[in-house]
Amino acid sequence: MIEEFIINNAVAVVLIIILVTIWDVVWKAIAMWRAAKRDSKTWFVILMIVNSVGVLPILYLIFTRRKPGIK
């Protein structure tokens, strides 16, 4: 059943894969940039290795964002 869907909708499947890849690369790059700026080698390596379709980088960015009034 899934194979039939993929064959019948090959262009859509490829487009979805490309969009998900771009989504992941953008979030991963932003999170890795912040980890490097914060000199967080452990997080940098984790973000580089784990493929989570953007979930882990987004969580890292949320939990490491600047608090208002703190430099």
Beta strands, then each sheet from edge to edge (+ up, - down):
end
